[in-house]
Amino acid sequence: MNIFVIGIAGKVGSLLARELIARGDHVSGLVRTTQQQEALAEIGVSGQRGDLTKVSARELAELIGPAGALVFTAGAGGAGTEATTAIDGDGVVKAIEAARLAGVTRFALVSVFPEAWRERNLGEGFDHYIAVKKSADIALTRSGLDWVILRPAALLDTPGRGTVALGPAERHEEIPRADVALTLAELLHEPRITQQILELTSGGTPIRDAVRANAPNR
Ligand SMILES: NC(=O)c1ccc[n+]([C@@H]2O[C@H](COP(=O)([O-])OP(=O)(O)OC[C@H]3O[C@@H](n4cnc5c(N)ncnc54)[C@H](OP(=O)(O)O)[C@@H]3O)[C@@H](O)[C@H]2O)c1
């Protein structure tokens, strides 16, 4: 499958790229620097230069090209509320429009648990992040695309365990980024999972089984 990843140079994005390449997919994605482009070329990934906040939806569609699926795992991180709105919010809306223009119907979005760490009172910036992510979820659910929203728990850089808990409602705990990437790769290859929001945290079910268990029997 041809898969275009927005956020491919990020932590989840680059783990996903490696996993998809290993499965034999053709992978490309949006990058901001030539260094990222060169590093990705070494693993067989075609990086397309562009800044999500600067390209138009039409320009983004041209960079996406004839992909079979689009993954959005970009994020502003701690860059402030304006950047969060521009990337995690408006960026998703732009990507939805670009997907339509490029004729890409499958769209996987990395979101967040709406209740993530709310008990810690992390401040306005974090509340804004959660609200923007939820707005992006709403936009995608109304897009008419073949979408899937994955809400991972707090991300860890520890090695993947290969087992998870995945379902429409899970407890917000923690999950290695490697397991998020593997789950995304499985979801992209499970076409029966469409128009579903799935929450993901650490657990004991092998990732392939966890994904299949969420697929309707049709
Ligand atoms: N941290 C958590 O605990 C947590 C929990 C649940 C969900 N999430 C979500 O998980 C996703 C992936 O997280 P991660 O840790 O992999 O993030 P990350 O390593 O910070 O990667 C984010 C990527 O977004 C790209 N990006 C940012 N602004 C951009 C722009 N204007 N144009 C193009 N690309 C841009 C970055 O590009 P550069 O490499 O050029 O900077 C980077 O590659 C995010 O959507 C995040 O909100 C995070």
The ligand as a Gaussian input file, in Angstrom:
#p B3LYP/6-31G(d) Opt

LIG

0 1
 N        3.071000      12.939000      24.223000
 C        2.060000      12.189000      24.611000
 O        2.036000      11.621000      25.721000
 C        0.895000      11.978000      23.662000
 C       -0.200000      11.226000      24.083000
 C       -1.231000      10.953000      23.180000
 C       -1.149000      11.426000      21.881000
 N       -0.086000      12.181000      21.492000
 C       -0.023000      12.615000      20.083000
 O        0.798000      11.700000      19.389000
 C        1.254000      12.290000      18.173000
 C        2.700000      11.908000      17.917000
 O        3.509000      12.237000      19.010000
 P        5.121000      12.183000      18.885000
 O        5.638000      12.032000      20.263000
 O        5.517000      11.252000      17.805000
 O        5.379000      13.694000      18.410000
 P        6.724000      14.344000      17.854000
 O        7.887000      13.432000      18.006000
 O        6.808000      15.700000      18.481000
 O        6.430000      14.499000      16.290000
 C        5.590000      15.481000      15.792000
 C        5.897000      15.686000      14.335000
 O        5.051000      16.741000      13.851000
 C        5.821000      17.497000      12.956000
 N        5.379000      18.862000      12.805000
 C        5.187000      19.788000      13.764000
 N        4.861000      20.965000      13.203000
 C        4.849000      20.761000      11.857000
 C        4.615000      21.598000      10.749000
 N        4.295000      22.897000      10.897000
 N        4.711000      21.077000       9.508000
 C        5.046000      19.779000       9.347000
 N        5.282000      18.923000      10.350000
 C        5.196000      19.424000      11.598000
 C        7.207000      17.528000      13.586000
 O        8.129000      17.919000      12.611000
 P        9.663000      18.247000      12.967000
 O       10.273000      16.890000      13.170000
 O       10.150000      18.969000      11.775000
 O        9.633000      19.075000      14.216000
 C        7.346000      16.086000      14.052000
 O        7.863000      15.297000      13.027000
 C        0.986000      13.783000      18.315000
 O       -0.136000      14.117000      17.506000
 C        0.608000      13.945000      19.794000
 O       -0.305000      15.011000      20.003000
 C        0.941000      12.458000      22.339000

